[in-house]
Amino acid sequence: MKIGVIADDLTGANASGVKLVKQGFQATTIVHSAQLPASGYQDVVIMDTDSRYLEKGMARQRVSKAMNQLQNWGATVFTKRIDSTIRGNIGQEIDEMLSHMEKDAVSIIIPSFPDSGRVTTGGYLLLDGVPLQETYVSKDPIAPITKSFVPDLISAQSEHKVGYIGLSAVMDGKESFLSSLQEQITNECKLIVVDAVTNEQIEDIAEALSQSQRQILCADPGPLTASYARALSKDHVKKATILVSVGSATSLTGSQLEYLIEKTGSTPVYVDPEPLASYTETWELEVERATEEAVKQALIDHVLIVTSHKPGQDLVDLKAKASLEGKSSDALAKRITDGLATISRKLLTNEKLTFAGCFTSGGDVTASVCALGRANGISLKDEVMPLAAYGTFEGGYFDGLPVVTKGGLIGDKKAIYECVKFVQTKATI
């Protein structure tokens, strides 16, 4: 899958490109009038047309040329990077891009960029809670913005009918959104403005759009494009699984797992840490039981979650068990992580299963997976988020396998899900 993005200025092009890189894509920005790269490693090319303040006819000419170049390069997915304050020839440039796409293609316009304080509600674009026309952009010396209602702004620029989907349809879920989308299309709307006030809402919209049978042109400042590209990449996933191995016992880990389960629909395989905290036969029995259950679950879920963190489960009394077995508490704690790592190794080397990558949480679990997998280490490639790294195993049973590692106390409730999304994309594009 190759993605072509058209932006009307260079800084905007780079901003969208970085968000795509964060999703695991290889992206390159091309300055206006330059040629596309000859090398073939890119998944995404973002072309700057430098057309924000051009006369509309000239802007369309530049967009037309850029579309031809992107189509010759092999792009099959197209998105339009728009200014987060709706400056420029947005309607005209979307019209031009649509004219190069399939006849029934529609453009979904989401100006929201929650991380930058831009949200759209009731069709109005707000900057840090202030209507657009009451902010500094109303004093733009070249093209002042005098309205905040986005459908009106786009209608004034486009030759097509412009529709609108409100926040209630977005918040009511995928089916509600898709029903509203179909209603707008039935009403012959070619450009459709959609409300969104959170990143999660944008992600949900992108997931819904990825299921559409018609060609979609996303138009946004970056968040929708990144989420849509990642959602589409799932259609290119090999029949392979991402292994999620989590041993941390913190409450934060619990909330992160809960969010991951909610978003993926996966059924976790819970490993009981009590029998693993031992040098007796209970260790081998629990490893075998959990491995057998996980092999069966891997045939159902594409995100296989194996964890010793079960909601409501009491912590193992390591001090008491250490006294009984004549071992140290630290030694028994390591037996738990070694047990989880052994299960992970057995799964990753199982001939019946194919894994595209894995995620591990907690330094002890990660170290055990490396040791028991006989890896020399992890070749680091990128940062997913602060204190969460992407790389590939070097040597051993998993040589070259993509992996994301994260500390147990790192990130918000979405952290594990974001890491899994990242490794999924790296493993499939």
C-alpha positions as a Markdown table, in Angstrom:
| # | Residue | x | y | z |
|---|---|---|---|---|
| 1 | Met | 0.0 | 0.0 | 0.0 |
| 2 | Lys | 1.4 | 3.4 | -1.1 |
| 3 | Ile | -0.1 | 6.6 | 0.3 |
| 4 | Gly | 0.1 | 10.0 | -1.4 |
| 5 | Val | -0.5 | 13.2 | 0.6 |
| 6 | Ile | -0.8 | 16.6 | -0.8 |
| 7 | Ala | -0.1 | 19.7 | 1.4 |
| 8 | Asp | -0.3 | 23.3 | 0.6 |
| 9 | Asp | 2.8 | 24.3 | 2.6 |
| 10 | Leu | 6.0 | 22.6 | 3.6 |
| 11 | Thr | 5.7 | 22.9 | 7.4 |
| 12 | Gly | 2.3 | 21.3 | 7.2 |
| 13 | Ala | 3.6 | 18.6 | 5.0 |
| 14 | Asn | 6.3 | 17.8 | 7.5 |
| 15 | Ala | 3.8 | 17.8 | 10.4 |
| 16 | Ser | 1.6 | 15.2 | 8.7 |
| 17 | Gly | 4.7 | 13.2 | 7.7 |
| 18 | Val | 5.9 | 12.9 | 11.3 |
| 19 | Lys | 2.5 | 11.6 | 12.4 |
| 20 | Leu | 2.7 | 8.9 | 9.8 |
| 21 | Val | 6.2 | 8.0 | 10.8 |
| 22 | Lys | 5.0 | 7.6 | 14.4 |
| 23 | Gln | 2.5 | 5.1 | 13.0 |
| 24 | Gly | 5.4 | 3.1 | 11.6 |
| 25 | Phe | 5.4 | 4.3 | 8.0 |
| 26 | Gln | 8.4 | 5.3 | 5.9 |
| 27 | Ala | 7.6 | 8.9 | 4.8 |
| 28 | Thr | 9.3 | 11.5 | 2.6 |
| 29 | Thr | 8.3 | 15.1 | 2.0 |
| 30 | Ile | 8.9 | 16.5 | -1.5 |
| 31 | Val | 9.2 | 20.3 | -1.9 |
| 32 | His | 7.3 | 22.1 | -4.6 |
| 33 | Ser | 8.5 | 21.3 | -8.2 |
| 34 | Ala | 11.0 | 18.6 | -7.1 |
| 35 | Gln | 10.9 | 15.1 | -8.4 |
| 36 | Leu | 9.7 | 12.1 | -6.5 |
| 37 | Pro | 12.5 | 9.9 | -5.0 |
| 38 | Ala | 14.0 | 7.3 | -7.1 |
| 39 | Ser | 14.6 | 4.9 | -4.2 |
| 40 | Gly | 11.7 | 2.5 | -3.4 |
| 41 | Tyr | 11.7 | 2.3 | 0.4 |
| 42 | Gln | 8.9 | 4.9 | 1.0 |
| 43 | Asp | 5.4 | 3.9 | 1.9 |
| 44 | Val | 4.3 | 7.5 | 2.0 |
| 45 | Val | 5.1 | 10.6 | -0.1 |
| 46 | Ile | 3.9 | 14.0 | 1.0 |
| 47 | Met | 4.0 | 16.6 | -1.8 |
| 48 | Asp | 4.1 | 20.3 | -1.0 |
| 49 | Thr | 2.3 | 22.3 | -3.6 |
| 50 | Asp | 3.1 | 25.7 | -1.9 |
| 51 | Ser | -0.3 | 26.8 | -2.9 |
| 52 | Arg | -2.0 | 28.1 | 0.2 |
| 53 | Tyr | -2.1 | 31.8 | -1.0 |
| 54 | Leu | -2.1 | 31.2 | -4.7 |
| 55 | Glu | -5.0 | 32.1 | -7.0 |
| 56 | Lys | -7.4 | 29.2 | -7.0 |
| 57 | Gly | -6.8 | 28.2 | -10.7 |
| 58 | Met | -3.1 | 28.0 | -10.2 |
| 59 | Ala | -3.6 | 26.1 | -7.0 |
| 60 | Arg | -5.6 | 23.5 | -8.8 |
| 61 | Gln | -3.0 | 23.2 | -11.5 |
| 62 | Arg | -0.3 | 22.4 | -9.0 |
| 63 | Val | -2.5 | 19.9 | -7.2 |
| 64 | Ser | -3.3 | 18.2 | -10.6 |
| 65 | Lys | 0.4 | 17.9 | -11.4 |
| 66 | Ala | 1.1 | 16.5 | -7.9 |
| 67 | Met | -1.8 | 13.9 | -8.2 |
| 68 | Asn | -0.4 | 12.7 | -11.6 |
| 69 | Gln | 3.0 | 12.3 | -10.1 |
| 70 | Leu | 1.7 | 10.4 | -7.1 |
| 71 | Gln | -0.4 | 8.1 | -9.3 |
| 72 | Asn | 2.6 | 7.4 | -11.5 |
| 73 | Trp | 4.5 | 6.5 | -8.3 |
| 74 | Gly | 1.9 | 4.0 | -7.5 |
| 75 | Ala | -0.1 | 5.6 | -4.7 |
| 76 | Thr | -3.6 | 4.1 | -4.2 |
| 77 | Val | -4.6 | 6.0 | -1.1 |
| 78 | Phe | -4.7 | 9.8 | -1.1 |
| 79 | Thr | -5.2 | 12.3 | 1.6 |
| 80 | Lys | -5.2 | 16.1 | 1.7 |
| 81 | Arg | -3.3 | 18.0 | 4.4 |
| 82 | Ile | -5.2 | 21.1 | 5.4 |
| 83 | Asp | -4.3 | 24.0 | 7.6 |
| 84 | Ser | -5.7 | 23.6 | 11.1 |
| 85 | Thr | -7.2 | 27.1 | 10.9 |
| 86 | Ile | -8.8 | 26.5 | 7.5 |
| 87 | Arg | -6.6 | 28.9 | 5.6 |
| 88 | Gly | -5.9 | 28.3 | 1.9 |
| 89 | Asn | -7.7 | 27.0 | -1.2 |
| 90 | Ile | -9.1 | 23.9 | 0.7 |
| 91 | Gly | -12.3 | 23.4 | -1.3 |
| 92 | Gln | -10.7 | 23.9 | -4.7 |
| 93 | Glu | -7.8 | 21.6 | -3.9 |
| 94 | Ile | -10.1 | 18.9 | -2.6 |
| 95 | Asp | -12.2 | 19.2 | -5.7 |
| 96 | Glu | -9.1 | 18.8 | -7.9 |
| 97 | Met | -7.9 | 15.7 | -6.0 |
| 98 | Leu | -11.4 | 14.1 | -6.3 |
| 99 | Ser | -11.4 | 14.6 | -10.0 |
| 100 | His | -8.4 | 12.3 | -10.3 |
| 101 | Met | -10.0 | 9.6 | -8.1 |
| 102 | Glu | -12.8 | 7.1 | -8.5 |
| 103 | Lys | -16.2 | 8.6 | -9.6 |
| 104 | Asp | -17.9 | 7.8 | -6.3 |
| 105 | Ala | -15.0 | 9.0 | -4.1 |
| 106 | Val | -15.9 | 11.3 | -1.2 |
| 107 | Ser | -13.8 | 13.6 | 1.0 |
| 108 | Ile | -14.1 | 13.5 | 4.8 |
| 109 | Ile | -13.0 | 16.8 | 6.3 |
| 110 | Ile | -12.0 | 16.9 | 9.9 |
| 111 | Pro | -10.2 | 20.1 | 10.9 |
| 112 | Ser | -9.7 | 18.9 | 14.5 |
| 113 | Phe | -6.3 | 18.6 | 16.0 |
| 114 | Pro | -7.0 | 18.0 | 19.7 |
| 115 | Asp | -3.3 | 17.9 | 20.7 |
| 116 | Ser | -3.0 | 21.5 | 19.4 |
| 117 | Gly | -6.2 | 22.7 | 20.9 |
| 118 | Arg | -8.2 | 22.6 | 17.7 |
| 119 | Val | -11.6 | 20.8 | 17.9 |
| 120 | Thr | -14.8 | 20.9 | 15.8 |
| 121 | Thr | -18.2 | 20.7 | 17.4 |
| 122 | Gly | -21.6 | 21.8 | 16.0 |
| 123 | Gly | -19.7 | 22.4 | 12.8 |
| 124 | Tyr | -17.7 | 25.2 | 14.4 |
| 125 | Leu | -13.9 | 25.1 | 14.6 |
| 126 | Leu | -12.7 | 26.2 | 18.0 |
| 127 | Leu | -9.1 | 27.2 | 18.9 |
| 128 | Asp | -8.5 | 26.6 | 22.6 |
| 129 | Gly | -12.3 | 27.0 | 23.1 |
| 130 | Val | -12.5 | 30.2 | 21.1 |
| 131 | Pro | -14.4 | 30.3 | 17.7 |
| 132 | Leu | -12.0 | 30.6 | 14.8 |
| 133 | Gln | -13.3 | 34.0 | 13.7 |
| 134 | Glu | -12.5 | 35.5 | 17.1 |
| 135 | Thr | -8.8 | 34.4 | 17.1 |
| 136 | Tyr | -5.7 | 35.8 | 15.4 |
| 137 | Val | -6.5 | 34.2 | 12.1 |
| 138 | Ser | -9.3 | 36.8 | 11.6 |
| 139 | Lys | -6.5 | 39.3 | 11.2 |
| 140 | Asp | -4.4 | 37.3 | 8.7 |
| 141 | Pro | -3.0 | 40.0 | 6.3 |
| 142 | Ile | -3.5 | 37.8 | 3.2 |
| 143 | Ala | -6.6 | 35.8 | 3.8 |
| 144 | Pro | -8.4 | 36.7 | 7.0 |
| 145 | Ile | -11.0 | 34.1 | 8.3 |
| 146 | Thr | -14.3 | 35.7 | 9.1 |
| 147 | Lys | -16.4 | 32.6 | 9.8 |
| 148 | Ser | -16.1 | 29.7 | 12.2 |
| 149 | Phe | -18.8 | 27.3 | 10.7 |
| 150 | Val | -16.6 | 24.9 | 8.6 |
| 151 | Pro | -19.3 | 23.7 | 6.2 |
| 152 | Asp | -19.9 | 27.3 | 5.1 |
| 153 | Leu | -16.2 | 28.0 | 4.7 |
| 154 | Ile | -15.8 | 24.9 | 2.5 |
| 155 | Ser | -19.0 | 25.5 | 0.5 |
| 156 | Ala | -17.7 | 28.9 | -0.5 |
| 157 | Gln | -14.7 | 27.2 | -2.2 |
| 158 | Ser | -16.1 | 23.9 | -3.6 |
| 159 | Glu | -18.1 | 23.2 | -6.7 |
| 160 | His | -19.7 | 20.2 | -4.9 |
| 161 | Lys | -22.4 | 20.0 | -2.3 |
| 162 | Val | -20.9 | 20.0 | 1.2 |
| 163 | Gly | -22.4 | 17.8 | 4.0 |
| 164 | Tyr | -22.0 | 17.7 | 7.7 |
| 165 | Ile | -22.0 | 15.0 | 10.4 |
| 166 | Gly | -22.4 | 16.2 | 14.0 |
| 167 | Leu | -20.8 | 15.0 | 17.2 |
| 168 | Ser | -23.7 | 13.0 | 18.4 |
| 169 | Ala | -23.4 | 10.6 | 15.4 |
| 170 | Val | -19.7 | 10.2 | 16.1 |
| 171 | Met | -20.2 | 9.5 | 19.8 |
| 172 | Asp | -22.9 | 7.0 | 19.2 |
| 173 | Gly | -20.5 | 4.6 | 17.6 |
| 174 | Lys | -19.4 | 3.2 | 14.2 |
| 175 | Glu | -22.8 | 2.1 | 13.0 |
| 176 | Ser | -24.3 | 5.5 | 13.8 |
| 177 | Phe | -21.5 | 7.3 | 12.0 |
| 178 | Leu | -21.7 | 5.1 | 8.9 |
| 179 | Ser | -25.4 | 5.5 | 8.8 |
| 180 | Ser | -25.0 | 9.3 | 8.9 |
| 181 | Leu | -22.3 | 9.1 | 6.2 |
| 182 | Gln | -24.5 | 7.1 | 3.9 |
| 183 | Glu | -27.3 | 9.6 | 4.4 |
| 184 | Gln | -24.9 | 12.5 | 3.4 |
| 185 | Ile | -23.8 | 10.5 | 0.3 |
| 186 | Thr | -27.4 | 9.8 | -0.6 |
| 187 | Asn | -28.1 | 13.5 | -0.4 |
| 188 | Glu | -25.3 | 13.9 | -3.1 |
| 189 | Cys | -22.8 | 15.4 | -0.7 |
| 190 | Lys | -19.3 | 15.0 | -2.1 |
| 191 | Leu | -17.4 | 16.8 | 0.7 |
| 192 | Ile | -18.5 | 16.0 | 4.3 |
| 193 | Val | -17.3 | 17.9 | 7.4 |
| 194 | Val | -17.3 | 15.8 | 10.6 |
| 195 | Asp | -17.1 | 16.9 | 14.2 |
| 196 | Ala | -14.5 | 15.5 | 16.6 |
| 197 | Val | -13.2 | 16.7 | 19.9 |
| 198 | Thr | -10.8 | 13.9 | 21.0 |
| 199 | Asn | -8.1 | 11.8 | 19.3 |
| 200 | Glu | -10.1 | 8.7 | 20.2 |
| 201 | Gln | -13.1 | 9.9 | 18.2 |
| 202 | Ile | -10.8 | 10.6 | 15.2 |
| 203 | Glu | -9.4 | 7.1 | 15.5 |
| 204 | Asp | -12.9 | 5.6 | 15.7 |
| 205 | Ile | -13.9 | 7.6 | 12.6 |
| 206 | Ala | -10.8 | 6.3 | 10.8 |
| 207 | Glu | -11.6 | 2.7 | 11.7 |
| 208 | Ala | -15.1 | 3.1 | 10.3 |
| 209 | Leu | -13.9 | 4.8 | 7.1 |
| 210 | Ser | -11.4 | 1.9 | 6.5 |
| 211 | Gln | -14.4 | -0.4 | 6.1 |
| 212 | Ser | -16.0 | 1.7 | 3.4 |
| 213 | Gln | -16.2 | 0.1 | -0.1 |
| 214 | Arg | -15.8 | 3.5 | -1.8 |
| 215 | Gln | -12.6 | 5.5 | -2.1 |
| 216 | Ile | -12.1 | 8.0 | 0.7 |
| 217 | Leu | -10.1 | 11.2 | 0.6 |
| 218 | Cys | -9.3 | 12.3 | 4.1 |
| 219 | Ala | -8.7 | 16.1 | 4.5 |
| 220 | Asp | -7.3 | 17.1 | 7.9 |
| 221 | Pro | -4.3 | 18.6 | 9.7 |
| 222 | Gly | -2.8 | 15.2 | 10.3 |
| 223 | Pro | -4.5 | 13.1 | 13.0 |
| 224 | Leu | -7.2 | 11.6 | 10.7 |
| 225 | Thr | -4.7 | 10.8 | 8.0 |
| 226 | Ala | -2.4 | 9.0 | 10.4 |
| 227 | Ser | -5.3 | 7.0 | 11.9 |
| 228 | Tyr | -6.8 | 6.2 | 8.6 |
| 229 | Ala | -3.5 | 5.0 | 7.1 |
| 230 | Arg | -2.9 | 2.7 | 10.1 |
| 231 | Ala | -6.5 | 1.3 | 9.9 |
| 232 | Leu | -6.1 | 0.6 | 6.2 |
| 233 | Ser | -2.8 | -1.2 | 6.8 |
| 234 | Lys | -4.7 | -3.8 | 8.7 |
| 235 | Asp | -6.2 | -5.0 | 5.4 |
| 236 | His | -2.6 | -5.8 | 4.3 |
| 237 | Val | -1.8 | -7.8 | 7.4 |
| 238 | Lys | -0.5 | -11.3 | 6.8 |
| 239 | Lys | -2.3 | -14.1 | 8.6 |
| 240 | Ala | -0.1 | -13.4 | 11.5 |
| 241 | Thr | -0.4 | -12.6 | 15.2 |
| 242 | Ile | 1.1 | -9.9 | 17.5 |
| 243 | Leu | 2.1 | -11.4 | 20.9 |
| 244 | Val | 1.5 | -9.2 | 23.9 |
| 245 | Ser | 3.4 | -10.4 | 26.9 |
| 246 | Val | 2.8 | -8.5 | 30.1 |
| 247 | Gly | 4.1 | -9.3 | 33.6 |
| 248 | Ser | 3.8 | -6.0 | 35.4 |
| 249 | Ala | 1.4 | -6.1 | 38.4 |
| 250 | Thr | 0.8 | -2.3 | 38.7 |
| 251 | Ser | -2.7 | -0.8 | 38.6 |
| 252 | Leu | -1.6 | 1.3 | 35.6 |
| 253 | Thr | -0.8 | -1.9 | 33.7 |
| 254 | Gly | -4.3 | -3.1 | 34.6 |
| 255 | Ser | -5.9 | -0.1 | 33.1 |
| 256 | Gln | -3.7 | -0.3 | 30.0 |
| 257 | Leu | -4.6 | -4.0 | 29.5 |
| 258 | Glu | -8.3 | -3.2 | 30.0 |
| 259 | Tyr | -8.1 | -0.6 | 27.2 |
| 260 | Leu | -6.2 | -2.9 | 24.9 |
| 261 | Ile | -8.8 | -5.7 | 25.4 |
| 262 | Glu | -11.7 | -3.2 | 24.8 |
| 263 | Lys | -10.1 | -1.9 | 21.5 |
| 264 | Thr | -9.0 | -5.2 | 20.1 |
| 265 | Gly | -11.7 | -7.6 | 21.3 |
| 266 | Ser | -9.0 | -10.1 | 22.3 |
| 267 | Thr | -9.6 | -12.7 | 25.0 |
| 268 | Pro | -6.5 | -12.7 | 27.4 |
| 269 | Val | -4.7 | -15.8 | 28.4 |
| 270 | Tyr | -4.1 | -15.4 | 32.2 |
| 271 | Val | -1.0 | -17.0 | 33.6 |
| 272 | Asp | -1.3 | -17.8 | 37.3 |
| 273 | Pro | 1.8 | -16.3 | 39.1 |
| 274 | Glu | 1.2 | -18.5 | 42.2 |
| 275 | Pro | 2.4 | -21.8 | 40.8 |
| 276 | Leu | 5.1 | -20.0 | 38.8 |
| 277 | Ala | 6.7 | -18.6 | 42.0 |
| 278 | Ser | 8.2 | -22.0 | 42.7 |
| 279 | Tyr | 11.0 | -24.5 | 41.9 |
| 280 | Thr | 8.5 | -27.4 | 42.1 |
| 281 | Glu | 6.6 | -29.2 | 39.4 |
| 282 | Thr | 3.9 | -26.5 | 39.6 |
| 283 | Trp | 6.1 | -24.2 | 37.5 |
| 284 | Glu | 6.2 | -26.7 | 34.5 |
| 285 | Leu | 2.5 | -27.5 | 34.8 |
| 286 | Glu | 1.4 | -23.9 | 34.7 |
| 287 | Val | 3.8 | -23.1 | 31.8 |
| 288 | Glu | 2.3 | -26.0 | 29.8 |
| 289 | Arg | -1.3 | -25.2 | 30.7 |
| 290 | Ala | -1.0 | -21.6 | 29.7 |
| 291 | Thr | 0.9 | -22.4 | 26.5 |
| 292 | Glu | -1.7 | -24.8 | 25.4 |
| 293 | Glu | -4.5 | -22.3 | 26.1 |
| 294 | Ala | -2.6 | -19.6 | 24.3 |
| 295 | Val | -2.0 | -21.7 | 21.2 |
| 296 | Lys | -5.7 | -22.2 | 20.9 |
| 297 | Gln | -6.4 | -18.5 | 21.4 |
| 298 | Ala | -3.9 | -17.5 | 18.8 |
| 299 | Leu | -6.0 | -19.2 | 16.2 |
| 300 | Ile | -8.8 | -16.8 | 17.1 |
| 301 | Asp | -7.2 | -13.5 | 18.0 |
| 302 | His | -4.7 | -11.5 | 16.0 |
| 303 | Val | -3.5 | -9.7 | 19.1 |
| 304 | Leu | -2.6 | -12.6 | 21.5 |
| 305 | Ile | -2.5 | -11.3 | 25.1 |
| 306 | Val | -0.6 | -13.4 | 27.6 |
| 307 | Thr | -0.4 | -11.9 | 31.1 |
| 308 | Ser | 0.1 | -12.7 | 34.7 |
| 309 | His | -2.0 | -9.6 | 35.6 |
| 310 | Lys | -5.6 | -10.6 | 36.3 |
| 311 | Pro | -8.1 | -8.1 | 37.6 |
| 312 | Gly | -8.8 | -8.7 | 41.3 |
| 313 | Gln | -6.0 | -11.2 | 41.7 |
| 314 | Asp | -4.1 | -11.1 | 45.0 |
| 315 | Leu | -0.4 | -10.6 | 44.9 |
| 316 | Val | 1.7 | -13.7 | 45.6 |
| 317 | Asp | 3.2 | -13.8 | 49.1 |
| 318 | Leu | 6.7 | -14.3 | 48.0 |
| 319 | Lys | 8.2 | -14.0 | 51.5 |
| 320 | Ala | 6.0 | -16.9 | 52.7 |
| 321 | Lys | 6.7 | -19.1 | 49.7 |
| 322 | Ala | 10.5 | -18.3 | 49.9 |
| 323 | Ser | 10.5 | -19.6 | 53.5 |
| 324 | Leu | 8.7 | -22.8 | 52.4 |
| 325 | Glu | 11.0 | -23.5 | 49.5 |
| 326 | Gly | 14.3 | -22.3 | 51.1 |
| 327 | Lys | 14.8 | -19.7 | 48.3 |
| 328 | Ser | 15.0 | -16.0 | 48.2 |
| 329 | Ser | 12.0 | -13.8 | 47.3 |
| 330 | Asp | 14.0 | -12.3 | 44.4 |
| 331 | Ala | 14.6 | -15.8 | 43.1 |
| 332 | Leu | 10.9 | -16.7 | 43.2 |
| 333 | Ala | 10.0 | -13.4 | 41.5 |
| 334 | Lys | 12.4 | -14.2 | 38.7 |
| 335 | Arg | 10.7 | -17.6 | 38.3 |
| 336 | Ile | 7.5 | -15.8 | 37.5 |
| 337 | Thr | 9.1 | -13.6 | 34.8 |
| 338 | Asp | 11.0 | -16.6 | 33.5 |
| 339 | Gly | 7.7 | -18.6 | 33.3 |
| 340 | Leu | 6.0 | -15.8 | 31.3 |
| 341 | Ala | 9.1 | -15.6 | 29.1 |
| 342 | Thr | 9.2 | -19.4 | 28.6 |
| 343 | Ile | 5.5 | -19.3 | 27.5 |
| 344 | Ser | 6.4 | -16.5 | 25.1 |
| 345 | Arg | 9.3 | -18.5 | 23.7 |
| 346 | Lys | 7.2 | -21.6 | 23.2 |
| 347 | Leu | 4.6 | -19.5 | 21.4 |
| 348 | Leu | 7.0 | -17.6 | 19.1 |
| 349 | Thr | 8.7 | -20.9 | 18.1 |
| 350 | Asn | 5.5 | -22.9 | 17.6 |
| 351 | Glu | 5.4 | -24.2 | 14.1 |
| 352 | Lys | 1.6 | -24.0 | 13.9 |
| 353 | Leu | 1.6 | -20.2 | 14.5 |
| 354 | Thr | 3.0 | -17.2 | 12.6 |
| 355 | Phe | 3.9 | -14.1 | 14.5 |
| 356 | Ala | 4.5 | -10.7 | 12.9 |
| 357 | Gly | 5.9 | -9.1 | 16.0 |
| 358 | Cys | 5.6 | -8.8 | 19.7 |
| 359 | Phe | 5.2 | -6.4 | 22.7 |
| 360 | Thr | 6.7 | -6.9 | 26.1 |
| 361 | Ser | 6.0 | -4.8 | 29.2 |
| 362 | Gly | 8.4 | -4.6 | 32.1 |
| 363 | Gly | 12.2 | -4.8 | 32.0 |
| 364 | Asp | 12.4 | -8.2 | 33.8 |
| 365 | Val | 10.0 | -9.8 | 31.3 |
| 366 | Thr | 11.8 | -8.3 | 28.4 |
| 367 | Ala | 15.2 | -9.5 | 29.7 |
| 368 | Ser | 13.9 | -13.0 | 30.3 |
| 369 | Val | 12.4 | -13.2 | 26.8 |
| 370 | Cys | 15.8 | -12.2 | 25.3 |
| 371 | Ala | 17.7 | -14.6 | 27.5 |
| 372 | Leu | 15.4 | -17.6 | 26.9 |
| 373 | Gly | 15.1 | -16.8 | 23.2 |
| 374 | Arg | 18.9 | -16.7 | 23.1 |
| 375 | Ala | 18.9 | -13.3 | 21.5 |
| 376 | Asn | 22.1 | -11.2 | 21.6 |
| 377 | Gly | 19.9 | -8.1 | 22.2 |
| 378 | Ile | 17.5 | -5.8 | 20.4 |
| 379 | Ser | 18.5 | -3.6 | 17.5 |
| 380 | Leu | 16.9 | -0.3 | 18.2 |
| 381 | Lys | 15.0 | 1.4 | 15.4 |
| 382 | Asp | 12.7 | 4.1 | 16.8 |
| 383 | Glu | 10.9 | 5.6 | 19.8 |
| 384 | Val | 7.2 | 4.8 | 20.0 |
| 385 | Met | 6.7 | 7.2 | 23.0 |
| 386 | Pro | 9.0 | 8.3 | 25.9 |
| 387 | Leu | 10.5 | 5.1 | 27.4 |
| 388 | Ala | 8.9 | 2.8 | 24.9 |
| 389 | Ala | 11.2 | 1.6 | 22.1 |
| 390 | Tyr | 10.8 | -0.2 | 18.8 |
| 391 | Gly | 13.5 | -2.6 | 17.4 |
| 392 | Thr | 14.1 | -6.1 | 16.2 |
| 393 | Phe | 15.6 | -9.1 | 18.0 |
| 394 | Glu | 19.2 | -9.8 | 17.1 |
| 395 | Gly | 20.2 | -13.5 | 17.0 |
| 396 | Gly | 18.6 | -16.5 | 18.7 |
| 397 | Tyr | 15.2 | -18.0 | 18.0 |
| 398 | Phe | 13.5 | -14.7 | 17.1 |
| 399 | Asp | 16.2 | -13.1 | 14.9 |
| 400 | Gly | 14.7 | -10.1 | 13.0 |
| 401 | Leu | 11.3 | -10.2 | 14.7 |
| 402 | Pro | 9.9 | -6.7 | 15.4 |
| 403 | Val | 9.4 | -5.9 | 19.1 |
| 404 | Val | 8.2 | -2.9 | 21.1 |
| 405 | Thr | 9.3 | -2.8 | 24.8 |
| 406 | Lys | 7.8 | -0.5 | 27.5 |
| 407 | Gly | 8.3 | -0.1 | 31.2 |
| 408 | Gly | 5.4 | -1.1 | 33.4 |
| 409 | Leu | 4.8 | 2.4 | 34.8 |
| 410 | Ile | 5.0 | 4.2 | 31.5 |
| 411 | Gly | 2.2 | 6.0 | 29.6 |
| 412 | Asp | -1.5 | 6.5 | 30.1 |
| 413 | Lys | -4.3 | 4.0 | 29.7 |
| 414 | Lys | -3.8 | 3.9 | 25.9 |
| 415 | Ala | 0.0 | 3.2 | 26.0 |
| 416 | Ile | 0.0 | -0.6 | 25.4 |
| 417 | Tyr | -2.6 | -0.2 | 22.6 |
| 418 | Glu | -0.5 | 2.5 | 20.9 |
| 419 | Cys | 2.6 | 0.2 | 21.2 |
| 420 | Val | 0.7 | -2.7 | 19.7 |
| 421 | Lys | -0.6 | -0.5 | 16.8 |
| 422 | Phe | 3.0 | 0.6 | 16.1 |
| 423 | Val | 4.4 | -2.9 | 15.9 |
| 424 | Gln | 1.4 | -4.1 | 13.8 |
| 425 | Thr | 2.2 | -1.4 | 11.3 |
| 426 | Lys | 5.9 | -2.0 | 11.2 |
| 427 | Ala | 5.2 | -5.7 | 10.7 |
| 428 | Thr | 2.8 | -5.3 | 7.9 |
| 429 | Ile | 3.8 | -2.4 | 5.6 |
